[in-house]
C-alpha cells in the first residue's frame, strides 16, 4: 500500500492506495470529492498537479499528452488522475 496525499476543494486527504491502482478510482472509492468527468482521459476535468513522488506514478499516456499538452505534463507536473497508476507514495492537488 502506498500513501497518497490528495488535496482538492480546499481540503487535504490522505489515502492508502494498493500498488498498481488507478489514482482517480482509488480516491473516489475512499470518498474524496475529486473532480472528474469522462474517466477516459479526454475531458481534462480530473487534471491534477503531482507535487511529490513523480517517480512513483506511471508514465504519461497518449491521452494525457493530447488533452493537457506535453509542456504541462513535463514541465508543470500536470496529469489526469483517471490515467495515473500509483506505484508508490505521492502527492497530488486539484485546483
Secondary structure, 3 states (H helix, E strand, C coil): CEEEEEEECCEEEEEEECCCEEHHHHHHHCCCCCCCCCCCCCCCCCEEEEEECHHHECCCCHHHHHHHCHHHHHHHCEEEHHHCEECCCEEEECC
